[in-house]
Amino acid sequence: MLGTIAAARGAIETVLAHDLDRATIESLLLLALRRLDVLAERVRDLAIGWPHEVIEFLDDLSERPRS
């Protein structure tokens, strides 16, 4: 989880510290958002007390079409 935080923080700090073109700024901010989404899922799993793999398995089951 610390790597995820570092990646998001690094992307945001890069945007703030440098004069970048709009496409690069958007790309870095989208990277930060994706990493924060991953972190939020992991924290949710910790709060529930279930391993990430179990949560993914249950999510996959709920998304399968029913016959």
Distance bins in CASP14 RR format, pairs under 12 A and 6 or more apart:
PFRMAT RR
TARGET T0000
AUTHOR 0000-0000-0000
RMODE 2
METHOD distances of the structure
MODEL  1
1 7 0 0 0 0 0 1 0 0 0 0 0
1 8 0 0 0 0 0 1 0 0 0 0 0
1 35 0 0 0 0 0 1 0 0 0 0 0
1 36 0 0 0 0 0 1 0 0 0 0 0
1 38 0 0 0 0 1 0 0 0 0 0 0
1 39 1 0 0 1 0 0 0 0 0 0 0
1 40 0 0 0 0 0 1 0 0 0 0 0
1 41 0 0 0 0 0 1 0 0 0 0 0
1 42 1 0 1 0 0 0 0 0 0 0 0
1 43 1 0 0 1 0 0 0 0 0 0 0
1 44 0 0 0 0 0 1 0 0 0 0 0
1 45 0 0 0 0 0 1 0 0 0 0 0
1 46 0 0 0 0 1 0 0 0 0 0 0
1 52 0 0 0 0 0 1 0 0 0 0 0
2 8 0 0 0 0 0 1 0 0 0 0 0
2 9 0 0 0 0 0 1 0 0 0 0 0
2 35 0 0 0 0 0 1 0 0 0 0 0
2 39 0 0 0 0 1 0 0 0 0 0 0
2 42 0 0 0 0 0 1 0 0 0 0 0
3 9 0 0 0 0 1 0 0 0 0 0 0
3 10 0 0 0 0 0 1 0 0 0 0 0
3 35 0 0 0 0 1 0 0 0 0 0 0
3 36 0 0 0 0 0 1 0 0 0 0 0
3 38 0 0 0 0 0 1 0 0 0 0 0
3 39 0 0 0 0 1 0 0 0 0 0 0
3 42 0 0 0 0 0 1 0 0 0 0 0
4 10 0 0 0 0 0 1 0 0 0 0 0
4 11 0 0 0 0 0 1 0 0 0 0 0
4 31 0 0 0 0 0 1 0 0 0 0 0
4 32 0 0 0 0 0 1 0 0 0 0 0
4 33 0 0 0 0 0 1 0 0 0 0 0
4 34 0 0 0 0 1 0 0 0 0 0 0
4 35 1 0 1 0 0 0 0 0 0 0 0
4 36 1 0 0 1 0 0 0 0 0 0 0
4 37 0 0 0 0 1 0 0 0 0 0 0
4 38 1 0 1 0 0 0 0 0 0 0 0
4 39 1 0 1 0 0 0 0 0 0 0 0
4 40 0 0 0 0 1 0 0 0 0 0 0
4 41 0 0 0 0 0 1 0 0 0 0 0
4 42 1 0 0 1 0 0 0 0 0 0 0
4 43 0 0 0 0 0 1 0 0 0 0 0
5 11 0 0 0 0 0 1 0 0 0 0 0
5 12 0 0 0 0 0 1 0 0 0 0 0
5 13 0 0 0 0 0 1 0 0 0 0 0
5 32 0 0 0 0 0 1 0 0 0 0 0
5 35 1 0 0 1 0 0 0 0 0 0 0
5 36 0 0 0 0 1 0 0 0 0 0 0
5 38 0 0 0 0 0 1 0 0 0 0 0
5 39 1 0 0 1 0 0 0 0 0 0 0
5 40 0 0 0 0 0 1 0 0 0 0 0
5 42 0 0 0 0 0 1 0 0 0 0 0
5 43 0 0 0 0 0 1 0 0 0 0 0
6 12 0 0 0 0 0 1 0 0 0 0 0
6 13 0 0 0 0 0 1 0 0 0 0 0
6 32 0 0 0 0 0 1 0 0 0 0 0
6 35 0 0 0 0 1 0 0 0 0 0 0
6 36 0 0 0 0 0 1 0 0 0 0 0
6 39 0 0 0 0 0 1 0 0 0 0 0
7 13 0 0 0 0 0 1 0 0 0 0 0
7 14 0 0 0 0 0 1 0 0 0 0 0
7 28 0 0 0 0 0 1 0 0 0 0 0
7 31 1 0 0 1 0 0 0 0 0 0 0
7 32 1 0 0 1 0 0 0 0 0 0 0
7 33 0 0 0 0 0 1 0 0 0 0 0
7 34 0 0 0 0 1 0 0 0 0 0 0
7 35 1 0 1 0 0 0 0 0 0 0 0
7 36 0 0 0 0 1 0 0 0 0 0 0
7 37 0 0 0 0 0 1 0 0 0 0 0
7 38 0 0 0 0 1 0 0 0 0 0 0
7 39 0 0 0 0 1 0 0 0 0 0 0
8 14 0 0 0 0 0 1 0 0 0 0 0
8 15 0 0 0 0 0 1 0 0 0 0 0
8 28 0 0 0 0 1 0 0 0 0 0 0
8 29 0 0 0 0 1 0 0 0 0 0 0
8 30 0 0 0 0 0 1 0 0 0 0 0
8 31 1 0 0 1 0 0 0 0 0 0 0
8 32 1 0 1 0 0 0 0 0 0 0 0
8 33 0 0 0 0 1 0 0 0 0 0 0
8 34 0 0 0 0 1 0 0 0 0 0 0
8 35 1 0 1 0 0 0 0 0 0 0 0
8 36 1 0 1 0 0 0 0 0 0 0 0
8 37 0 0 0 0 1 0 0 0 0 0 0
8 38 0 0 0 0 1 0 0 0 0 0 0
8 39 1 0 0 1 0 0 0 0 0 0 0
8 40 0 0 0 0 0 1 0 0 0 0 0
9 15 0 0 0 0 0 1 0 0 0 0 0
9 16 0 0 0 0 0 1 0 0 0 0 0
9 17 0 0 0 0 0 1 0 0 0 0 0
9 28 0 0 0 0 0 1 0 0 0 0 0
9 31 0 0 0 0 0 1 0 0 0 0 0
9 32 1 0 0 1 0 0 0 0 0 0 0
9 35 0 0 0 0 1 0 0 0 0 0 0
9 36 0 0 0 0 1 0 0 0 0 0 0
9 39 0 0 0 0 0 1 0 0 0 0 0
10 16 0 0 0 0 1 0 0 0 0 0 0
10 17 0 0 0 0 1 0 0 0 0 0 0
10 18 0 0 0 0 0 1 0 0 0 0 0
10 28 0 0 0 0 1 0 0 0 0 0 0
10 29 0 0 0 0 0 1 0 0 0 0 0
10 31 0 0 0 0 1 0 0 0 0 0 0
10 32 1 0 0 1 0 0 0 0 0 0 0
10 35 0 0 0 0 1 0 0 0 0 0 0
10 36 0 0 0 0 0 1 0 0 0 0 0
11 17 0 0 0 0 0 1 0 0 0 0 0
11 18 0 0 0 0 0 1 0 0 0 0 0
11 20 0 0 0 0 0 1 0 0 0 0 0
11 24 0 0 0 0 0 1 0 0 0 0 0
11 25 0 0 0 0 1 0 0 0 0 0 0
11 26 0 0 0 0 0 1 0 0 0 0 0
11 27 0 0 0 0 1 0 0 0 0 0 0
11 28 1 0 1 0 0 0 0 0 0 0 0
11 29 1 0 0 1 0 0 0 0 0 0 0
11 30 0 0 0 0 1 0 0 0 0 0 0
11 31 1 0 1 0 0 0 0 0 0 0 0
11 32 1 0 1 0 0 0 0 0 0 0 0
11 33 0 0 0 0 1 0 0 0 0 0 0
11 34 0 0 0 0 1 0 0 0 0 0 0
11 35 1 0 0 1 0 0 0 0 0 0 0
11 36 0 0 0 0 1 0 0 0 0 0 0
12 18 0 0 0 0 0 1 0 0 0 0 0
12 25 0 0 0 0 0 1 0 0 0 0 0
12 28 1 0 0 1 0 0 0 0 0 0 0
12 29 1 0 0 1 0 0 0 0 0 0 0
12 30 0 0 0 0 0 1 0 0 0 0 0
12 31 0 0 0 0 1 0 0 0 0 0 0
12 32 1 0 1 0 0 0 0 0 0 0 0
12 33 0 0 0 0 1 0 0 0 0 0 0
12 35 0 0 0 0 0 1 0 0 0 0 0
12 36 0 0 0 0 1 0 0 0 0 0 0
13 20 0 0 0 0 0 1 0 0 0 0 0
13 28 0 0 0 0 1 0 0 0 0 0 0
13 29 0 0 0 0 0 1 0 0 0 0 0
13 32 0 0 0 0 1 0 0 0 0 0 0
14 20 1 0 0 1 0 0 0 0 0 0 0
14 24 0 0 0 0 1 0 0 0 0 0 0
14 25 0 0 0 0 1 0 0 0 0 0 0
14 27 0 0 0 0 0 1 0 0 0 0 0
14 28 1 0 1 0 0 0 0 0 0 0 0
14 29 0 0 0 0 1 0 0 0 0 0 0
14 31 0 0 0 0 1 0 0 0 0 0 0
14 32 0 0 0 0 1 0 0 0 0 0 0
15 21 0 0 0 0 0 1 0 0 0 0 0
15 22 0 0 0 0 0 1 0 0 0 0 0
15 24 0 0 0 0 1 0 0 0 0 0 0
15 25 1 0 1 0 0 0 0 0 0 0 0
15 26 0 0 0 0 1 0 0 0 0 0 0
15 27 0 0 0 0 1 0 0 0 0 0 0
15 28 1 0 1 0 0 0 0 0 0 0 0
15 29 1 0 0 1 0 0 0 0 0 0 0
15 30 0 0 0 0 0 1 0 0 0 0 0
15 31 0 0 0 0 0 1 0 0 0 0 0
15 32 0 0 0 0 1 0 0 0 0 0 0
16 25 0 0 0 0 1 0 0 0 0 0 0
16 28 0 0 0 0 0 1 0 0 0 0 0
16 29 0 0 0 0 0 1 0 0 0 0 0
16 32 0 0 0 0 0 1 0 0 0 0 0
17 25 0 0 0 0 0 1 0 0 0 0 0
17 28 0 0 0 0 0 1 0 0 0 0 0
18 24 0 0 0 0 1 0 0 0 0 0 0
18 25 0 0 0 0 1 0 0 0 0 0 0
18 28 0 0 0 0 1 0 0 0 0 0 0
19 25 0 0 0 0 1 0 0 0 0 0 0
20 26 0 0 0 0 1 0 0 0 0 0 0
20 27 0 0 0 0 1 0 0 0 0 0 0
20 28 1 0 0 1 0 0 0 0 0 0 0
20 29 0 0 0 0 0 1 0 0 0 0 0
21 27 0 0 0 0 1 0 0 0 0 0 0
21 28 0 0 0 0 0 1 0 0 0 0 0
22 28 0 0 0 0 0 1 0 0 0 0 0
22 29 0 0 0 0 0 1 0 0 0 0 0
23 29 0 0 0 0 0 1 0 0 0 0 0
23 30 0 0 0 0 0 1 0 0 0 0 0
24 30 0 0 0 0 0 1 0 0 0 0 0
24 31 0 0 0 0 0 1 0 0 0 0 0
25 31 0 0 0 0 0 1 0 0 0 0 0
25 32 0 0 0 0 0 1 0 0 0 0 0
26 32 0 0 0 0 0 1 0 0 0 0 0
26 33 0 0 0 0 0 1 0 0 0 0 0
27 33 0 0 0 0 0 1 0 0 0 0 0
27 34 0 0 0 0 0 1 0 0 0 0 0
28 34 0 0 0 0 0 1 0 0 0 0 0
28 35 0 0 0 0 0 1 0 0 0 0 0
29 35 0 0 0 0 0 1 0 0 0 0 0
29 36 0 0 0 0 0 1 0 0 0 0 0
30 36 0 0 0 0 0 1 0 0 0 0 0
30 37 0 0 0 0 0 1 0 0 0 0 0
31 37 0 0 0 0 0 1 0 0 0 0 0
31 38 0 0 0 0 0 1 0 0 0 0 0
32 38 0 0 0 0 0 1 0 0 0 0 0
32 39 0 0 0 0 0 1 0 0 0 0 0
33 39 0 0 0 0 0 1 0 0 0 0 0
33 40 0 0 0 0 0 1 0 0 0 0 0
34 40 0 0 0 0 0 1 0 0 0 0 0
34 41 0 0 0 0 0 1 0 0 0 0 0
35 41 0 0 0 0 0 1 0 0 0 0 0
35 42 0 0 0 0 0 1 0 0 0 0 0
36 42 0 0 0 0 0 1 0 0 0 0 0
36 43 0 0 0 0 0 1 0 0 0 0 0
37 43 0 0 0 0 0 1 0 0 0 0 0
37 44 0 0 0 0 0 1 0 0 0 0 0
38 44 0 0 0 0 0 1 0 0 0 0 0
38 45 0 0 0 0 0 1 0 0 0 0 0
38 52 0 0 0 0 1 0 0 0 0 0 0
38 56 0 0 0 0 0 1 0 0 0 0 0
39 45 0 0 0 0 0 1 0 0 0 0 0
39 46 0 0 0 0 0 1 0 0 0 0 0
39 52 0 0 0 0 0 1 0 0 0 0 0
40 46 0 0 0 0 0 1 0 0 0 0 0
40 47 0 0 0 0 0 1 0 0 0 0 0
41 47 0 0 0 0 0 1 0 0 0 0 0
41 48 0 0 0 0 0 1 0 0 0 0 0
41 50 0 0 0 0 0 1 0 0 0 0 0
41 52 1 0 0 1 0 0 0 0 0 0 0
41 55 1 0 0 1 0 0 0 0 0 0 0
41 56 0 0 0 0 1 0 0 0 0 0 0
41 59 0 0 0 0 1 0 0 0 0 0 0
42 48 0 0 0 0 0 1 0 0 0 0 0
42 49 0 0 0 0 0 1 0 0 0 0 0
42 50 0 0 0 0 0 1 0 0 0 0 0
42 51 0 0 0 0 0 1 0 0 0 0 0
42 52 1 0 0 1 0 0 0 0 0 0 0
42 53 0 0 0 0 0 1 0 0 0 0 0
42 55 0 0 0 0 1 0 0 0 0 0 0
42 56 0 0 0 0 0 1 0 0 0 0 0
43 49 0 0 0 0 0 1 0 0 0 0 0
43 52 0 0 0 0 0 1 0 0 0 0 0
43 55 0 0 0 0 0 1 0 0 0 0 0
44 50 0 0 0 0 1 0 0 0 0 0 0
44 52 0 0 0 0 1 0 0 0 0 0 0
44 55 1 0 0 1 0 0 0 0 0 0 0
44 56 0 0 0 0 0 1 0 0 0 0 0
44 59 0 0 0 0 0 1 0 0 0 0 0
45 51 1 0 0 1 0 0 0 0 0 0 0
45 52 1 0 1 0 0 0 0 0 0 0 0
45 53 0 0 0 0 1 0 0 0 0 0 0
45 54 0 0 0 0 1 0 0 0 0 0 0
45 55 1 0 1 0 0 0 0 0 0 0 0
45 56 0 0 0 0 1 0 0 0 0 0 0
45 57 0 0 0 0 0 1 0 0 0 0 0
45 58 0 0 0 0 0 1 0 0 0 0 0
45 59 0 0 0 0 0 1 0 0 0 0 0
46 52 0 0 0 0 1 0 0 0 0 0 0
46 55 0 0 0 0 0 1 0 0 0 0 0
47 55 0 0 0 0 0 1 0 0 0 0 0
48 54 0 0 0 0 1 0 0 0 0 0 0
48 55 1 0 0 1 0 0 0 0 0 0 0
48 58 0 0 0 0 0 1 0 0 0 0 0
49 55 0 0 0 0 1 0 0 0 0 0 0
50 56 0 0 0 0 0 1 0 0 0 0 0
50 57 0 0 0 0 1 0 0 0 0 0 0
50 58 0 0 0 0 1 0 0 0 0 0 0
50 59 0 0 0 0 0 1 0 0 0 0 0
51 57 0 0 0 0 1 0 0 0 0 0 0
51 58 0 0 0 0 0 1 0 0 0 0 0
52 58 0 0 0 0 0 1 0 0 0 0 0
52 59 0 0 0 0 0 1 0 0 0 0 0
53 59 0 0 0 0 0 1 0 0 0 0 0
53 60 0 0 0 0 0 1 0 0 0 0 0
54 60 0 0 0 0 0 1 0 0 0 0 0
54 61 0 0 0 0 0 1 0 0 0 0 0
55 61 0 0 0 0 0 1 0 0 0 0 0
55 62 0 0 0 0 0 1 0 0 0 0 0
56 62 0 0 0 0 0 1 0 0 0 0 0
56 63 0 0 0 0 0 1 0 0 0 0 0
57 63 0 0 0 0 0 1 0 0 0 0 0
57 64 0 0 0 0 0 1 0 0 0 0 0
58 64 0 0 0 0 0 1 0 0 0 0 0
END
